[in-house]
């Protein structure tokens, strides 16, 4: 029997995460946590069952939780929710799409999702609570620190250091062995 998991955040990113979690087939989604005014609603057929205030009660029933809030302008909300979940006692797994490739010589930490068709190459290190979005390429020896979002189709070339809390836009490309931080606009060339 699959372990049950609750998802935190019911927006657009949540829908993409649900698809990956269903494809991975490791967890059964028990419900979504969102704003109180959305209680009883549904996201792709999964009920919104509570709010952040319910964490102390939910931990009694569910061992696993995963953050499905997106990240564009700031990682602050994802960072705060991650700490609340840890403090409440939840286990926050790593989720990897069966359509992604992650080298057995790479490291991916808790709370990170590797979306469909992403590629994480040899000796890459991905921090906790990151989003490696669809078709992103993380090349050899890259370090992506905690709370980063590497967007769709982005290319992070070999040896790059992506600092904590970075948003790396869709189709942005970095020069190898560079350091990247902050907000990187879609389509940028990062030197």
Helices and strands as residue ranges (DSSP letters): E 3-8, H 12-24, E 27-33, G 36-38, E 42-43, E 46-50, G 52-54, H 55-58, E 64-67, H 76-88, E 95-96, E 101-102, E 107-108, E 113-114, E 119-120, E 125-126, E 131-132, E 137-138, E 143-144, E 149-150, E 155-156, E 161-162, E 167-168, E 173-174, E 179-180, E 183-184, E 189-190
